[in-house]
């Protein structure tokens, strides 16, 4: 081998070593770049994961915001309903409120004349709820609808005991009102009275509406010999002619029959609670008559000493003053001097409480009384009978 060949071999070896070193350096650089890229990819993946979490959080927050917006929409809707509730309630019942004109003859006095009142269509077939004192002693009853259609009544039926009556006209397809739930009624509730006061008929100018609140639910009184123990007191104006018209709640349901106003007082009107009036109406429509549950007792509030307070008493029951012979109470063993403190499972602290509960019941029902006799508690069960028209006992 010549010297030249040796040097060529050496040079080739050096070239191969250089190429190998260069390749090694290049591979190391690419490895570093790959590791850097992998780190960047990992960082991006972490960022994407965090972005996904953030997006989910935003979605959750957006869902919550949508829920709040829906709640606000609902609240706004309720507020809008409340803002028009009174107007809507009146509009829903106006077509059912009628004007009643009565020609009457009172046989006991020989008096003749014409009076007017109001009423409410409670059945599309022409059954109208009103007060007894509107149609009592009538020789002719004329009914004028809000659309000014005029009807002569076919018939009418009265409750001899309570101030409730039903008038029937020959018609079909009339708009009827509906009874409300009296158990939900509370002092302070808004009420509206509708009717035709002062003989202003639909042909003379139309209906009048007045609004107020429930002022009292426990007041009671007699007008002549007619008892009003289950009445709603209100500051809504009830004037002569409003009698028999409806008192409604803010859903347009009938909760009372406008019956009396105190002319010498400020803003004191009364409506018969439908808790009593509804069952009388249904009985008059079904049978043309009505019977009231009867115990056969005369009662008064019972006042007892307040322990520890000399000279102070409180009404905490109903004392039996007299028991009619042969009455349901007599047959059940109730006696003079008994103190009734619970009636039909409800506490009674006054005789108006007892009568309010009694008149919401029906003849034929059984009622359980918790009483005290000589300080000893007893249970009395009474089967309610029809109230005799000749009896002054309850």
SVG drawing of the C-alpha trace seen along z (x, -y; Angstrom):
<svg xmlns="http://www.w3.org/2000/svg" viewBox="-154 -58 158 60">
<polyline fill="none" stroke="black" stroke-width="0.4" points="0.0,0.0 1.5,-3.3 1.7,-6.3 -1.0,-8.1 -3.4,-5.2 -2.7,-5.3 -3.5,-9.0 -6.7,-8.5 -7.7,-5.8 -7.0,-8.1 -9.0,-10.9 -11.9,-8.6 -11.9,-7.5 -11.8,-11.1 -14.7,-11.9 -16.7,-9.0 -16.0,-10.0 -17.0,-13.6 -20.2,-12.5 -21.0,-10.2 -20.3,-13.0 -22.4,-15.4 -25.3,-12.9 -25.0,-12.3 -25.1,-16.0 -28.0,-16.4 -29.9,-13.5 -29.3,-15.0 -30.6,-18.4 -33.6,-16.7 -34.2,-14.8 -34.0,-18.1 -36.4,-19.7 -38.7,-16.6 -38.7,-16.8 -39.3,-20.5 -42.2,-19.9 -43.6,-17.2 -43.4,-19.6 -45.3,-22.2 -47.9,-19.6 -48.3,-18.6 -48.7,-22.2 -51.2,-22.8 -53.1,-19.7 -53.2,-21.1 -54.3,-24.4 -57.0,-22.8 -58.1,-20.7 -58.3,-23.9 -60.2,-25.6 -62.7,-22.7 -63.1,-23.1 -63.6,-26.8 -66.1,-26.3 -68.1,-23.8 -68.0,-26.3 -69.3,-29.0 -72.0,-26.6 -73.0,-25.9 -73.1,-29.7 -75.1,-30.3 -77.6,-27.6 -77.9,-29.3 -78.4,-32.7 -81.1,-31.2 -82.8,-29.8 -82.7,-33.2 -84.0,-34.8 -86.9,-32.3 -87.6,-32.9 -87.6,-36.7 -89.9,-36.2 -92.3,-34.2 -92.2,-36.9 -92.8,-39.6 -95.7,-37.6 -97.2,-37.2 -96.7,-40.9 -98.5,-41.7 -101.3,-39.3 -101.6,-41.0 -101.6,-44.4 -104.7,-43.4 -106.2,-40.8 -109.0,-43.1 -110.0,-44.2 -109.8,-40.6 -111.9,-39.3 -114.6,-41.9 -114.6,-41.2 -115.0,-37.5 -118.2,-37.8 -120.0,-40.9 -122.1,-39.0 -123.6,-37.0 -124.7,-39.9 -128.4,-40.8 -130.8,-43.6 -134.0,-42.4 -137.1,-44.6 -140.0,-43.4 -143.6,-44.4 -144.7,-43.4 -147.8,-43.2 -147.4,-42.8 -150.5,-41.1 -149.7,-41.9 -149.7,-45.7 -151.6,-46.0 -148.7,-47.8 -147.9,-47.7 -144.9,-49.0 -141.8,-48.3 -138.3,-47.6 -135.1,-46.6 -132.0,-44.5 -129.3,-42.5 -128.6,-38.8 -126.0,-36.4 -126.6,-33.8 -125.2,-30.5 -126.5,-28.1 -126.6,-28.6 -130.3,-27.4 -131.4,-30.6 -131.1,-30.0 -130.2,-33.3 -129.0,-33.6 -130.2,-36.7 -131.5,-37.8 -134.8,-36.8 -135.6,-40.4 -135.3,-41.4 -138.1,-39.1 -140.2,-38.5 -143.9,-39.2 -143.3,-39.5 -146.3,-39.5 -144.1,-39.9 -140.3,-39.6 -138.5,-41.2 -134.9,-40.3 -132.7,-42.5 -129.4,-41.0 -126.3,-43.2 -126.9,-43.0 -130.3,-44.6 -132.4,-41.5 -135.5,-41.5 -137.1,-38.4 -140.2,-37.8 -139.3,-35.3 -140.9,-31.9 -140.7,-31.3 -138.7,-32.1 -138.1,-30.3 -137.1,-31.7 -135.5,-30.5 -137.9,-31.4 -135.1,-31.5 -132.0,-33.0 -131.9,-35.9 -131.3,-33.8 -133.5,-33.2 -133.4,-31.8 -135.1,-33.3 -135.6,-31.3 -135.9,-32.7 -136.6,-30.7 -133.3,-30.9 -130.4,-28.7 -126.7,-29.3 -126.3,-32.1 -122.9,-32.8 -122.9,-31.5 -120.6,-32.5 -118.9,-30.0 -118.7,-29.6 -115.3,-30.2 -113.7,-28.4 -114.7,-30.3 -112.2,-28.4 -109.3,-30.3 -110.9,-33.7 -108.8,-35.9 -109.1,-39.3 -107.4,-41.8 -108.2,-39.9 -109.3,-42.1 -112.9,-41.8 -115.2,-43.4 -118.9,-44.0 -121.0,-44.2 -124.6,-45.1 -127.2,-47.8 -127.5,-50.3 -130.2,-52.9 -132.4,-51.3 -129.9,-52.1 -130.7,-49.2 -128.7,-48.1 -131.0,-50.3 -130.3,-53.3 -126.6,-53.3 -125.5,-49.8 -123.6,-48.0 -121.6,-49.5 -118.5,-47.9 -116.8,-48.8 -113.7,-47.3 -112.4,-46.9 -111.0,-44.4 -112.4,-41.7 -112.8,-43.7 -114.2,-41.0 -115.3,-37.4 -116.9,-37.0 -119.5,-39.8 -123.1,-38.9 -126.5,-40.7 -130.3,-40.4 -132.3,-42.5 -135.9,-42.2 -136.0,-38.5 -133.6,-37.4 -130.2,-36.1 -126.9,-37.1 -124.3,-35.0 -122.1,-33.9 -121.3,-37.2 -118.3,-38.9 -117.8,-42.5 -116.1,-44.7 -115.3,-48.4 -116.4,-48.1 -119.5,-50.3 -122.8,-48.3 -125.7,-50.6 -129.5,-49.9 -130.0,-47.9 -126.7,-46.1 -128.6,-43.4 -128.4,-40.0 -125.4,-40.9 -122.1,-39.0 -119.0,-39.7 -116.1,-38.2 -112.4,-37.5 -109.6,-38.3 -110.1,-35.1 -113.7,-36.1 -115.3,-33.5 -118.4,-34.3 -117.5,-34.3 -120.5,-36.2 -124.0,-37.7 -124.1,-41.4 -126.9,-41.8 -126.7,-44.8 -125.0,-48.2 -124.9,-50.3 -126.2,-53.7 -125.1,-55.5 -121.5,-54.0 -118.5,-54.7 -117.6,-51.8 -119.4,-48.9 -121.1,-46.5 -122.0,-42.8 -122.3,-39.8 -123.6,-36.4 -120.7,-33.9 -121.1,-31.3 -120.1,-28.7 -123.8,-29.1 -125.4,-30.4 -124.2,-27.8 -125.9,-24.8 -129.1,-26.9 -129.0,-27.7 -128.4,-24.1 -131.4,-23.0 -133.7,-25.6 -132.8,-24.7 -133.2,-21.0 -136.4,-21.0 -137.8,-24.6 -137.3,-24.6 -134.6,-24.3 -134.2,-22.8 -131.8,-24.0 -130.1,-21.7 -131.5,-22.1 -130.2,-21.3 -133.1,-22.7 -131.1,-24.9 -131.0,-28.5 -127.4,-29.6 -125.2,-32.5 -121.5,-33.1 -119.9,-31.6 -117.4,-33.7 -115.0,-32.1 -112.5,-33.6 -108.9,-34.1 -106.7,-32.2 -104.5,-34.6 -106.4,-37.8 -109.1,-38.7 -112.2,-40.2 -111.1,-39.3 -113.0,-36.9 -112.8,-35.5 -115.3,-33.9 -114.2,-30.3 -117.4,-28.4 -121.1,-28.4 -123.5,-28.0 -126.8,-26.2 -129.6,-28.4 -132.5,-26.2 -133.2,-22.9 -136.4,-22.5 -138.4,-19.4 -138.2,-16.6 -135.5,-18.3 -132.3,-16.5 -130.3,-18.1 -132.8,-17.0 -132.9,-13.4 -129.1,-13.3 -128.9,-14.4 -127.8,-18.0 -128.9,-20.0 -129.3,-23.6 -126.0,-24.9 -123.9,-22.7 -120.9,-24.5 -120.0,-23.6 -116.4,-24.2 -116.0,-22.0 -118.5,-21.5 -117.9,-19.1 -114.2,-18.9 -113.8,-22.7 -113.2,-24.9 -116.1,-27.4 -115.6,-30.4 -118.9,-32.2 -122.4,-31.2 -121.8,-32.9 -118.9,-30.4 -121.3,-27.5 -124.1,-28.9 -121.6,-29.6 -120.5,-25.9 -124.0,-24.6 -125.5,-26.4 -122.8,-25.0 -124.0,-21.5 -127.1,-19.7 -130.0,-18.0 -129.4,-14.3 -125.7,-14.7 -124.3,-13.7 -122.4,-16.1 -120.1,-15.4 -120.0,-18.0 -117.4,-18.3 -119.0,-19.8 -118.4,-20.6 -121.1,-19.8 -120.2,-20.8 -116.6,-20.9 -116.6,-17.4 -115.9,-16.9 -118.4,-14.9 -119.0,-13.9 -122.5,-14.3 -123.5,-13.0 -126.5,-14.7 -128.4,-13.7 -129.4,-16.9 -133.0,-17.2 -134.8,-19.8 -135.5,-23.0 -139.2,-23.5 -140.5,-26.8 -142.3,-27.4 -139.3,-27.1 -137.2,-30.0 -134.5,-27.6 -131.3,-26.9"/>
</svg>
